[in-house]
């Protein structure tokens, strides 16, 4: 009798997540290499200047390796699976789906 295969599934068959960021929906850049690195990605435009740090629990890089983050090791973050931290300044009034952010608004993590 031949036993069914119960080995490790190759990473190529695993689902992947592509993470993009940028100053507008038409100017997005892959920031997957920044995920779980605690290295901020800079976003700069005439309307906004700032940085974003992204943590995703169990995130796999382009090689299929799971990138761990110290962010999730704290006791008060048990059960948290993601974190997007944005810090920066808006330079003019912006309206997005009914939410208004004016130039005096500061977005901090």
Rosetta blueprint (number, residue, H / E / L):
1 X L
2 X L
3 X L
4 X L
5 X L
6 X L
7 X L
8 X L
9 X L
10 X L
11 X H
12 X H
13 X H
14 X L
15 X L
16 X L
17 X L
18 X L
19 X L
20 X E
21 X E
22 X E
23 X L
24 X L
25 X L
26 X L
27 X L
28 X E
29 X E
30 X E
31 X L
32 X H
33 X H
34 X H
35 X L
36 X L
37 X L
38 X L
39 X L
40 X L
41 X E
42 X E
43 X E
44 X E
45 X L
46 X L
47 X L
48 X E
49 X E
50 X E
51 X E
52 X E
53 X E
54 X E
55 X E
56 X E
57 X L
58 X L
59 X L
60 X E
61 X L
62 X L
63 X L
64 X L
65 X L
66 X E
67 X L
68 X L
69 X L
70 X H
71 X H
72 X H
73 X H
74 X L
75 X H
76 X H
77 X H
78 X L
79 X L
80 X L
81 X L
82 X E
83 X E
84 X E
85 X E
86 X E
87 X E
88 X E
89 X E
90 X E
91 X L
92 X L
93 X L
94 X E
95 X E
96 X E
97 X L
98 X L
99 X E
100 X E
101 X E
102 X L
103 X L
104 X L
105 X L
106 X E
107 X E
108 X L
109 X L
